[in-house]
Amino acid sequence: MPASSNLVATLLAASVCYVVAIVVDTMWLVLGGVIFKTLNGEAVLKRIRVGFALTLIVLVLYGLFVV
């Protein structure tokens, strides 16, 4: 039954994506907590936020005008 195999393939792909998302999101949260505890000075955190913002702006401009 082809319809059954399509359903099984879709459910398998969705399950794999769900598990990967859980693992990656958990690692992201843990790493964020470790970084926050390590760099807990307000001046350091502000520099990090500004650095990330500038990096985002550069990447968006690169995507708009170069790629």
C-alpha positions as CSV (number, residue, x, y, z in Angstrom):
1,M,0.0,0.0,0.0
2,P,1.8,3.1,-1.2
3,A,-0.4,5.5,1.0
4,S,0.7,3.6,4.1
5,S,4.4,3.8,3.2
6,N,4.0,7.6,2.6
7,L,2.4,8.0,6.0
8,V,5.1,6.0,7.7
9,A,7.8,8.0,6.0
10,T,6.2,11.3,6.9
11,L,5.8,10.2,10.6
12,L,9.4,9.0,10.7
13,A,10.8,12.2,9.2
14,A,8.6,14.3,11.6
15,S,9.8,12.2,14.6
16,V,13.4,12.5,13.7
17,C,13.1,16.3,13.3
18,Y,11.3,16.5,16.6
19,V,14.0,14.6,18.4
20,V,16.8,16.6,16.8
21,A,15.0,19.9,17.8
22,I,14.7,18.7,21.4
23,V,18.4,17.8,21.6
24,V,19.6,21.0,19.9
25,D,17.3,23.2,22.0
26,T,18.4,21.6,25.2
27,M,22.1,22.0,24.4
28,W,21.4,25.6,23.4
29,L,19.7,26.3,26.7
30,V,22.4,24.6,28.8
31,L,25.2,26.4,26.9
32,G,23.4,29.7,27.3
33,G,23.2,29.1,31.1
34,V,26.9,28.2,31.3
35,I,27.9,31.3,29.3
36,F,25.7,33.5,31.4
37,K,27.2,32.2,34.7
38,T,30.7,32.6,33.3
39,L,30.2,36.1,31.9
40,N,27.9,37.6,34.5
41,G,29.3,41.2,34.4
42,E,26.8,43.7,32.9
43,A,29.5,45.4,30.8
44,V,30.6,42.1,29.4
45,L,27.0,41.0,28.6
46,K,26.4,44.4,26.9
47,R,29.5,44.0,24.7
48,I,28.4,40.5,23.7
49,R,24.9,41.7,22.8
50,V,26.3,44.5,20.7
51,G,28.7,42.1,19.0
52,F,25.9,39.7,18.2
53,A,23.8,42.6,16.9
54,L,26.6,43.9,14.6
55,T,27.2,40.4,13.4
56,L,23.5,40.0,12.5
57,I,23.5,43.3,10.6
58,V,26.6,42.3,8.7
59,L,25.2,39.0,7.7
60,V,21.8,40.5,6.6
61,L,23.6,43.0,4.5
62,Y,25.8,40.3,3.0
63,G,22.7,38.2,2.2
64,L,21.0,41.2,0.6
65,F,23.8,42.5,-1.5
66,V,26.3,39.8,-2.1
67,V,24.5,36.5,-2.4
